[in-house]
């Protein structure tokens, strides 16, 4: 496989080809691969909600893309609503864990998630 990593870390789509013999003379097809910046979370609001979930959470950050966005509350991920590249919304998942900060993160492919130190807290609803 040929490594066409962008040298300046800019976002772009490249063609990727695979060769069995190594000189790429056997390549007839290529696939698209997209490089993009990892999203960053600056702030979430509110940082708490009832354990039953379904509370709207606003997320501010950067480099959000309008594709397959997810918010994760601990190990549970939910669909996110893209508003623009610096703002999105999601609705909290249910949790049995209360009064303990759950890691909050965002993903653009449901595989790699942000590593920001944001926590979301659940509480018992009376």
C-alpha positions, 0 to 999 in steps of 0.5 A, a space after each residue: 500500500 502506498 502511504 499518501 499521508 498529507 505532510 501538513 495535516 490538512 484535511 483532504 480526500 486522497 486515492 489509495 491503491 494496493 499492490 500485490 507485487 509492489 510496483 503498482 503496475 497491477 493496480 486498476 482500482 483505487 478507494 477514497 480515504 479522508 483525512 480530517 482533524 480530530 474533533 475537540 470539545 471545549 464545553 458541555 452544558 448542562 454537565 448533569 441530568 437525570 439517570 433516565 436520560 433524554 436530556 438535551 446536552 449542548 456541545 461546543 468545540 471545533 472540527 465537528 463534521 456532519 457525518 455519523 456524529 455520536 456522543 458517548 456518555 461513558 460506554 453508551 453512545 447516542 446520535 448527535 445533531 450537527 449544527 455547525 463545525 463548532 456546535 452540536 447537540 445530543 440527548 443523554 443516554 440512560 444510566 444506572 450510575 449516579 453521582 459519579 462523573 461519566 466520561 463524555 466524548 464525541 466521535 465522527 466514525 463511532 470508533 475513535 472518540 475524543 479524549 477530553 477531560 469532560 464529565 457528565 453526572 447523572 442523578 436520581 430523579 425524585 
